[in-house]
């Protein structure tokens, strides 16, 4: 978690993580806090990520399902017109300039469980 917290410049808490070769990756009770560190920025009860096994043997990652249960995303527009995620976009552009483009990955997304976006 320290690496993710450093990259996002936000505190992160995770209830549980399960990794299975055939079942995929499951995260439970993830909370990424606002930069101020007091309220949720992104949260979900669970996220299940399933990938195809055969492409892994050739070093490729093919994600065929991502499922969120009770996702929550809080978007805030600040007085200066920036958003509570603007610093992440600036950081992403700077990082991309340093390391180039990330490898392409295939993903089909599904969302479940009462999504909420707070504006």
Number of C-alpha atoms within 10 A of each C-alpha: 10 11 8 12 14 11 13 18 19 17 20 21 14 16 11 11 14 11 12 9 10 10 14 17 16 18 18 18 16 20 20 22 21 20 16 12 13 9 12 19 23 17 24 22 17 21 22 18 18 20 20 17 16 11 12 11 9 8 8 15 18 18 18 15 17 19 18 22 19 17 20 19 16 17 15 15 12 10 7 6 9 11 13 16 16 13 13 14 10 10 14 14 11 12 13 11 10 9 8 10 9 7 7 9 10 12 15 10 12 11 14 13 13 10 14 13 10 10 8
